[in-house]
Amino acid sequence: FNIDLAIDSSKGIKYFQLLANELLDKDTPGNHNQAIMEFGSTICSPKPKCTECVLSHRCEALQNNTIQQRPVKAKKTKVRDQFFHFMIYTVDGETIIQKRTQKGIWQNMYQFPALIFDHKNESELKAIRKRQRSESNEIIHVLSHQKIHAIFHHIDGFPANIPNDWITIPIGDLQNYPIPRLIDRYLELIDL
């Protein structure tokens, strides 16, 4: 597509929603949406990899040399930093996840319990670091409106009090839950 319409205008929002609905795979909308987000984060990103793109032969923006002007935005999106500290609790082949209910790109997806800050907050992490077995290096995950700095804390054992919205599941069942790509990528690197 080579659409010269601001994606953040009311007209653009309506137009792109209709276009997305037309293209949506009705049988597996979750897989379709995840694939589109993955495509946007790895290939058709702010620094596009057109030479690696399987759709480059059909890309009107590439053919018209307008890639750097797409997508059109009426106003610049302010990118904010967020610091996510995911706690991966494990006991006897089980772990804990929770459903994200807050509005946003990850709404209704599952994640490991997390502390989320809008700044680095080392003092809040002292208790976690005392209990943890290990922690990951910081992983940067960039979205259109936020830059996520994520650290995964591996903790043997469950907390004494488990909140009602936390779910205990067998580690092998994680694949049955929709999880953000950031977490999925991390899980591909480690062996729980």
PEGIHU-V651226 format. One record per residue. PSI is psi in whole degrees, 0 to 359 (999 if undefined). NEAR is the number of other ideal C-beta (glycine too) atoms within 8 Angstrom. D_FIRST is the distance of its C-alpha to the first C-alpha in Angstrom with 2 decimals. Layout:
psi = (PSI,PSI)
near = (NEAR,NEAR)
d_first = (D_FIRST,D_FIRST)
This chain:
psi = (148,66,121,64,131,124,342,13,160,321,317,318,314,314,311,330,316,318,316,319,323,322,345,132,109,336,323,68,326,314,319,311,319,319,319,318,319,316,317,331,340,326,298,66,181,332,80,149,66,326,339,354,127,347,7,328,343,1,113,326,321,315,328,7,43,18,316,345,4,144,155,134,135,324,150,133,127,124,127,148,138,145,111,130,103,133,115,94,135,138,124,48,10,158,179,135,168,150,134,120,347,149,147,182,334,13,136,11,170,150,167,151,142,151,132,128,158,9,164,135,75,327,326,344,356,315,321,314,334,327,339,151,319,170,154,166,163,134,127,129,116,125,176,330,356,152,114,127,108,140,134,123,120,121,124,123,159,156,157,319,115,120,155,332,3,142,129,125,157,139,322,341,354,325,345,359,140,123,152,149,326,312,318,316,319,316,332,336,341,170,106,999)
near = (5,9,9,5,10,9,10,9,9,5,8,13,10,8,10,11,8,8,9,8,7,6,5,9,7,4,4,6,9,7,8,10,9,10,8,8,10,9,9,9,9,7,9,6,9,3,4,9,9,9,5,5,11,3,6,9,4,5,11,8,11,9,7,7,5,8,10,4,7,9,5,11,9,7,5,4,8,5,9,8,9,11,14,11,13,13,12,11,12,11,8,3,7,10,12,14,14,12,9,11,6,5,3,6,6,8,9,7,11,10,13,13,10,9,10,7,10,6,6,6,9,6,5,7,10,8,6,12,9,6,7,10,5,6,8,11,4,7,12,8,9,8,9,4,7,9,11,12,12,15,13,11,14,10,12,6,7,8,6,3,4,7,6,3,7,10,9,8,11,6,10,6,8,12,5,4,10,7,12,9,11,10,11,9,9,12,10,6,5,7,2,8)
d_first = (0.00,3.78,5.81,9.40,11.15,13.42,12.89,16.69,17.69,19.10,16.79,13.68,15.36,16.04,12.65,10.97,14.14,13.96,10.47,11.89,15.06,13.68,12.25,15.39,18.02,20.98,23.58,22.78,20.69,22.28,21.39,17.78,17.52,19.49,17.34,14.11,16.31,17.77,14.57,13.66,17.27,17.84,14.92,11.86,14.46,15.75,17.21,14.54,16.13,13.87,17.02,17.49,14.06,14.42,10.77,10.91,11.78,8.54,6.31,5.37,6.36,9.33,10.22,10.38,12.09,10.49,10.21,13.35,12.28,9.55,9.96,12.11,15.40,18.31,20.79,21.16,21.54,25.02,25.22,28.51,30.50,31.81,34.43,34.48,37.65,37.35,40.70,40.82,44.16,45.62,48.85,49.94,46.47,45.04,42.72,41.58,38.17,37.16,34.43,32.33,32.69,31.54,28.33,25.48,22.95,25.86,27.54,29.37,28.98,32.14,33.39,36.71,38.78,37.77,38.99,36.27,37.07,35.38,37.65,39.57,42.49,44.91,47.81,46.10,45.58,49.23,50.15,47.19,47.95,51.58,50.61,47.78,48.28,45.42,42.16,38.96,37.88,35.41,31.84,29.06,25.92,23.31,21.13,19.17,22.39,25.18,26.68,28.80,31.96,33.20,36.60,37.81,41.55,43.35,46.34,48.96,50.12,48.92,49.72,52.92,51.15,47.83,45.94,45.26,41.47,41.76,41.70,43.73,42.20,42.96,40.85,39.75,38.20,35.60,33.13,33.48,32.10,28.55,28.72,26.43,24.91,27.19,30.23,29.02,28.60,32.05,33.62,32.36,34.43,37.65,40.16,41.20)
